[in-house]
């Protein structure tokens, strides 16, 4: 009988930076009751502490991708 086999845990190995940030962002939306700006603020703070983004892909890129991919839109009242 074969038991459990354990291997090294490799988090986010095959995910892009956008997918990694999106997963965290969606979780933060639950905690902020759907407040996008507050969730982005929290995500920015987490990025500062844990370096979630890279020099090639930053928070501004993530926010623009959210808009481009239709996950969120800019508030027309703020333009």
Beta strands, then each sheet from edge to edge (+ up, - down):
end
